[in-house]
Amino acid sequence: MAVAVTAAAALPLALAACSSDSKDSTAKSTPSATASGDAMSTDKPFGPGCASVPKDGAGSFDGMAKDPVATAASNNPALSTLVAAVKKAGLVDTLNNAQNITVFAPTNDAFAKIPKADLDKVLNDKAQLTKILTYHVVGQKLTPKQLENGTFTTLEKSSLTTSGSGTTYKVNDTSNVVCGNVPTANATVYIVDTVLMPKS
């Protein structure tokens, strides 16, 4: 029962944090947070997809914050296809050893949008797979504010664009951030609903 209550309580948390409830304001309020209405909702993970993140254990937000990004992703059931692809491309150590990166992490549902024959072909072409996966990584930690109208060079060497505000963001105008600003030991993760494809 406690788990159900925790799950139900998690969604309105960002909204409650913006209210002037005395319990919340004494425990969490800081001068910078009260100065900006968005500060409380975007300094923590946000978005509808965050509800599917485990509430405790290695795959929870607290658990993921302790591990480097590839390890953290491997503990999140919604990212199992991405993790399998990263392993197949031999990028686990590359991602885990990088410092201060941002990863746009497609969900299993994002990969499911690609026709199976096309996906199987990419998964069996290491060079192409590496190109696609490294296109999802930016060599700096990006805040939600930077995503409002941004263009960033990826590890794949071409650029991606971001747009939006508050808790709603798009990447390349096609992929929605469903759970953003997720911290890991070495990266900030934005979980997205569509696999990003390099332009070149």
N, C-alpha and C positions, 0 to 999 in steps of 0.2 A: 504493500500500500504506500509505503514511504517513497518508493521509486516513482509511482504514478504521481504523487503529490509534487515530487521534485521536478518531474518532466513538465507538469502543468505550470509550475511556478517559473520555469526557465524562460518561457516565451515572453511573458509580460515584464521580465526583469529590466530590459532596456527602457521600457516606458515608465516603470515604477521609479527607476533611478533618476528620471527627470522631474519627478514630482517632489513636493516638499514634505513627504512623510518623515516624521521626526527620527524614526529608527534609521532610515536610509541616509538622511542628510548628516546625522552625527557620525555614522560609521564610514561613509564613503565620500562625503563632500570635501572638495578642496577648493581653494580660491580659483584655480584655473578651470575646474570643472563647472563651477557655478557661473563663471563669466561667459561660457559658451554653451548654448543649448545642446549642441551636437557632441560636446566633449565626452559625455557619459555614454552615449550610444555608439560611438565609433572607436573608443580606446579599448573596447572589448570585442570579441567575435560578434558578428551580427549577420542577419539574413535568415530566410525561412529554412534553408538547408541545415542550419546549426542545430535544429531540433533533433536531427537524426544522429548527431554525434553522441557516443556513449557518455553517460553521466559520471562514470568513475572508471578507474583502471587506466591502463596504458593508452587507450584510444580516446580518453576524455581530453578536454582542453588542458587541464592541469598535467595530465600524463604526457600529452604531445609537447608541451612546453619544455619538458625535461630532455627530450630526445632530439637528435639531429633530424632533418626533414624527411629523408627517405625512410628512416626507422619509424618516425612518428606517423607517416602516411600508412605504413604497413600495419599499424594498429587500428586504423580506421576502416571499418568494413565497406564503406561507400567508395573507397579508393583502391579496391583490390585489383581492378583491371590496370589502373595506372601503375601500381606497384609491380605487377607482373611484367609490364612493358619496360619499366625502368630496369628491372633485373635482366631482362632479355637483351637490353641495349648495353648492359654493363655500366650503368651510370650511378649505381648505389653509392659507391665510394666518392665519386665526383660530387654528388649532391650533399652527402653527409659531411664532406670535408670543406666545402665552400663556406665562406663567411658572409653574413649580412646579405642574403639574397631574398628575392621574392619568387615564389612559385605559384603559378596559376594552375591549379590541380583539377583536371577534369574528373567528374564522377563516373561511376560505372555506367550510369544512364547516358552520359555524354558519349562514351565509347559505343554504347548500344545504338546510337543514331547512325553510326557508320555501317554501311552494308557489310555483312559478315565476310564476304569474299574479299572486299577491299581491306578490311581490318586485318584479316589473316595474311594478306599479301604484305602489308606494312610491317606486321609483327615478325615476318620472316625475312625482312630486308633491313639488316642492322643499320646500314648507313642512313636510309630513309627514316627509320624509327628514331635514330639519334637526332636527326635534323628536326623532326617534329617535336620530340620531347624537350630538346634544348631551347626550342622556340617558346616554351612555356616558362622559361626562367629568365629573370632580370637580375643583373649583378648588383643590386642595391635593395635595401629594405624600403618598401613603398608604404606610405600611410594612406588611409582613405582620402585625405585631403589632396594628395598628389595624384590620385586617380580621377579627380573631377574633370580634368581636361589634359590628359597626359600622352606623351609619345616616348616610348622607352626602347632602347636597344636590348635585344635578347642575347643569350649566350650563343644562339644560332647565328647571330650577327645581323639579322634584319630586325625591323622594328614592329612593335605592336602599339595600338592606341587604346586609351581608356577614357571613359566619360561617365558622368553621373554625379550624384550628390547624396548626402545623408547616408542612407543604408542601401541605395539602389545604384549599382554600377554595371556597365557593360564593357567588354573587351572586344576590340575590333568591330563594334556595333552588332555583333552576332551572338556573343556568349555572355550570359548573365552570371554575375557573382551571386551564388546562392548561400555562401557562408564565408564572410570576409574577415580579414584581420586576425587570423588564427596564428598564434605564436608557436614556434618550435625553437629548439636551442640555437639554431643558426639561420632561421629563415622566418619570413612572414608568408603565410599561405592564404590565397584566395581561391576557394573551391568554386569551380565554374561548371555550367551545364552543357557546354559544347566544346569539343576538341578544337583547339586553335591550329590553323594551318599556315605555315610560312608563305609569304607572298611570292617568293622567288622559287 
